[in-house]
Amino acid sequence: MVIKMYLFSSQSSKKKNTTSLIEHIGLCLIFSLFLLQPLHLSSSNAIENNPLSEHDDGLADIVNPFKSTCYDWRGNTIPCDFRRPYAELLFDKPIPDPRFRDNKDGTVTDNLTGLIWLKNTTCLGMMDWKDAILAAKSLKDGDCGPDPALTLSDGSSAGDWRLPSMHELCLLIDYSKRNPALPDSYIFPDFPSGYYWSATTLDHHPGLVWIVYMESGTTCYEGVKNHAGHIWPVRGSKE
């Protein structure tokens, strides 16, 4: 039986946090089976408050053998077996092709959102959430060497970069892809196994943070003190 691992139920926040990576992924998988009610989380972006039903046009490839109702990480109704870019659920406009542009300065621009991502996805290593926030904020021109193709040379200063929100991370995911779960036009060189931190904590649970496993697009949560999170900084355009 094939089970999608990117969905999350409201019961997730009631479970105990695990320290084992295998147990952690297992919990995400189990939660995807019991999608009974939305998360009722407050949204910071109005576009996230537009739930879609399984009967909307353009979603003919849905397979839902359990006749269940599925939700995304914000509690919006989504198809239970969605196999396309998640951005298609949130934007009422075509997805650019190519989706990404290499700026030749250690950064990549997402042509859909205008956000600028660090090209070197392993530059800052792995650390706990609070240190990850500080590391992203400290990123600046000249970092991420010695490979000249990945060294940051965009003229940025400390404070220009930050951890992405969960919304921003999820917009990158293409659920029809694996290793990584990104659109075909992605131009990032490496995605190590494990999860990437978002800047978004769970409502009413500030000790837990939303995360994404980029190899599968799985969304889950992790304790802020866990040192196993990767860091993928982002910034806005300076134009």
C-alpha positions as CSV (number, residue, x, y, z in Angstrom):
1,M,0.0,0.0,0.0
2,V,1.4,3.4,-1.0
3,I,1.0,6.1,1.6
4,K,1.7,9.8,1.2
5,M,3.8,11.1,4.0
6,Y,3.4,14.8,3.7
7,L,0.0,15.2,5.4
8,F,-0.4,15.9,9.1
9,S,-3.3,15.6,11.5
10,S,-4.3,17.7,14.5
11,Q,-3.4,14.8,16.7
12,S,0.2,15.3,15.9
13,S,0.8,18.0,18.5
14,K,-0.5,15.7,21.2
15,K,2.1,13.0,20.6
16,K,5.4,12.9,22.5
17,N,8.4,14.1,20.6
18,T,10.9,11.4,19.6
19,T,14.7,11.6,19.3
20,S,15.2,8.8,16.9
21,L,15.2,9.7,13.2
22,I,13.5,6.4,12.3
23,E,10.9,6.8,15.0
24,H,10.3,10.4,13.9
25,I,9.7,9.6,10.3
26,G,7.5,6.7,11.4
27,L,5.3,9.0,13.4
28,C,4.8,11.3,10.4
29,L,3.8,8.2,8.4
30,I,1.3,7.1,11.0
31,F,-0.2,10.5,11.3
32,S,-0.9,10.5,7.6
33,L,-3.3,7.6,8.1
34,F,-5.5,9.4,10.6
35,L,-6.6,12.7,9.0
36,L,-9.7,13.3,10.9
37,Q,-9.9,17.0,11.6
38,P,-8.1,20.3,10.6
39,L,-5.4,21.8,12.7
40,H,-7.2,25.1,13.2
41,L,-3.9,27.0,13.2
42,S,-3.9,30.8,12.6
43,S,-2.5,31.8,9.3
44,S,0.1,34.5,8.6
45,N,-0.7,34.6,4.9
46,A,-4.2,35.0,3.5
47,I,-3.5,32.7,0.6
48,E,-3.2,29.8,3.1
49,N,-6.9,30.3,4.1
50,N,-8.3,29.0,0.8
51,P,-9.0,25.3,1.4
52,L,-9.6,23.2,-1.7
53,S,-12.0,20.2,-1.9
54,E,-11.2,17.0,-3.7
55,H,-13.7,17.9,-6.4
56,D,-12.0,21.0,-7.6
57,D,-11.2,21.2,-11.3
58,G,-7.7,20.0,-12.3
59,L,-7.4,17.4,-9.5
60,A,-8.4,14.3,-11.5
61,D,-5.4,12.3,-10.4
62,I,-6.6,12.0,-6.8
63,V,-6.8,8.5,-5.3
64,N,-8.3,8.3,-1.9
65,P,-9.2,4.7,-1.0
66,F,-10.0,5.5,2.6
67,K,-12.5,8.2,1.7
68,S,-10.8,10.3,4.3
69,T,-10.4,14.1,4.5
70,C,-6.8,15.3,4.3
71,Y,-5.3,18.6,5.5
72,D,-2.0,20.4,4.9
73,W,0.2,21.7,7.7
74,R,-2.1,24.8,8.2
75,G,-5.3,22.8,8.4
76,N,-6.5,23.5,4.9
77,T,-8.4,20.7,3.1
78,I,-6.2,19.2,0.3
79,P,-6.3,16.1,-1.9
80,C,-5.2,13.0,-0.1
81,D,-3.0,11.9,-2.9
82,F,-1.6,15.0,-4.6
83,R,1.2,14.4,-7.1
84,R,2.1,17.8,-8.4
85,P,3.8,21.0,-7.0
86,Y,2.2,22.1,-3.8
87,A,2.3,25.7,-5.1
88,E,-0.5,24.7,-7.6
89,L,-2.9,24.6,-4.6
90,L,-1.9,28.0,-3.4
91,F,-1.4,30.2,-6.5
92,D,-4.0,30.9,-9.1
93,K,-1.4,31.5,-11.8
94,P,0.9,29.4,-14.0
95,I,4.0,28.0,-12.4
96,P,7.0,29.5,-14.2
97,D,9.2,27.3,-16.4
98,P,12.0,27.2,-15.5
99,R,11.0,27.6,-11.9
100,F,14.5,28.6,-10.7
101,R,17.2,30.9,-11.9
102,D,20.9,30.6,-11.0
103,N,22.2,34.1,-10.2
104,K,25.8,33.0,-10.5
105,D,26.6,34.5,-7.1
106,G,25.9,31.6,-4.8
107,T,22.1,32.3,-4.8
108,V,19.1,30.9,-6.7
109,T,15.9,32.9,-7.4
110,D,12.5,31.2,-7.3
111,N,10.8,32.7,-10.3
112,L,7.4,32.0,-8.7
113,T,7.8,33.8,-5.4
114,G,10.8,36.1,-6.1
115,L,12.5,34.7,-3.0
116,I,16.3,34.2,-3.2
117,W,17.6,30.9,-1.8
118,L,21.2,30.0,-0.8
119,K,22.5,27.7,-3.5
120,N,24.7,25.7,-1.1
121,T,22.2,23.8,0.9
122,T,24.9,22.3,3.2
123,C,26.8,25.5,3.9
124,L,25.8,25.9,7.5
125,G,25.7,22.3,8.6
126,M,23.4,20.9,11.2
127,M,22.4,22.4,14.6
128,D,19.5,23.1,16.9
129,W,16.8,25.6,16.0
130,K,17.9,28.6,17.9
131,D,21.5,28.3,16.7
132,A,20.1,27.8,13.2
133,I,18.2,31.1,13.4
134,L,21.4,32.8,14.4
135,A,23.5,31.1,11.8
136,A,21.1,32.2,9.0
137,K,21.1,35.8,10.3
138,S,24.9,35.8,10.3
139,L,25.3,34.6,6.7
140,K,27.0,37.1,4.5
141,D,29.0,37.7,1.3
142,G,32.1,35.6,1.2
143,D,30.6,32.6,3.2
144,C,30.1,29.1,1.9
145,G,33.5,28.6,0.3
146,P,35.8,27.3,-1.0
147,D,34.0,26.1,-4.1
148,P,33.7,29.3,-6.2
149,A,30.5,28.0,-7.8
150,L,28.9,27.9,-4.3
151,T,30.7,30.8,-2.5
152,L,28.3,33.6,-1.6
153,S,29.2,36.7,-3.6
154,D,25.9,38.5,-3.7
155,G,27.0,41.5,-1.7
156,S,24.7,40.5,1.2
157,S,25.5,41.5,4.8
158,A,24.7,39.8,8.1
159,G,21.0,40.3,8.8
160,D,19.9,40.0,5.2
161,W,19.3,36.2,5.4
162,R,16.9,34.2,7.6
163,L,15.3,30.8,8.1
164,P,12.4,30.3,5.8
165,S,8.8,30.1,7.1
166,M,7.0,26.7,6.8
167,H,4.9,28.3,4.1
168,E,7.9,29.2,2.0
169,L,9.5,25.8,2.4
170,C,6.3,24.0,1.4
171,L,5.9,26.1,-1.7
172,L,9.1,24.5,-3.1
173,I,7.8,20.9,-2.8
174,D,6.7,18.9,-5.8
175,Y,5.0,15.7,-4.5
176,S,5.5,13.9,-7.8
177,K,9.3,13.9,-7.2
178,R,11.7,12.3,-4.8
179,N,15.3,12.8,-3.7
180,P,14.6,15.7,-3.7
181,A,10.9,16.4,-3.8
182,L,11.5,19.6,-5.9
183,P,10.4,20.6,-9.4
184,D,12.5,19.3,-12.3
185,S,14.2,22.7,-12.9
186,Y,15.8,22.8,-9.4
187,I,19.5,23.8,-9.6
188,F,20.6,23.1,-6.0
189,P,23.6,20.8,-5.9
190,D,22.9,18.6,-2.8
191,F,20.2,17.7,-0.3
192,P,21.5,15.5,2.5
193,S,19.1,13.1,4.2
194,G,17.3,14.5,7.2
195,Y,15.1,17.5,7.8
196,Y,15.3,21.2,7.3
197,W,14.2,23.7,9.9
198,S,11.5,26.2,9.2
199,A,11.1,29.4,11.3
200,T,7.5,28.4,12.2
201,T,6.7,27.0,15.6
202,L,3.6,25.0,16.3
203,D,0.7,27.2,17.7
204,H,0.6,26.8,21.5
205,H,3.8,24.7,21.4
206,P,6.8,27.0,21.1
207,G,9.1,24.2,21.9
208,L,8.2,22.4,18.7
209,V,9.0,23.6,15.2
210,W,7.7,22.6,11.8
211,I,10.2,20.9,9.5
212,V,10.4,19.4,6.0
213,Y,12.3,16.3,4.8
214,M,13.3,17.5,1.3
215,E,14.0,14.0,0.0
216,S,10.3,13.1,0.3
217,G,8.4,16.4,1.0
218,T,7.3,15.0,4.3
219,T,6.2,17.7,6.8
220,C,6.5,17.0,10.5
221,Y,7.7,18.7,13.7
222,E,10.8,18.6,15.9
223,G,11.9,19.9,19.3
224,V,13.9,23.1,19.2
225,K,16.8,21.5,21.1
226,N,17.4,18.7,18.6
227,H,20.8,19.3,16.9
228,A,20.0,17.3,13.7
229,G,18.3,20.0,11.6
230,H,19.7,21.3,8.4
231,I,19.6,25.1,7.5
232,W,18.5,26.5,4.2
233,P,18.6,30.3,4.4
234,V,16.4,32.6,2.2
235,R,16.1,36.3,1.7
236,G,14.0,38.7,-0.3
237,S,15.1,40.6,-3.4
238,K,17.0,43.8,-2.9
239,E,15.5,45.4,-6.0
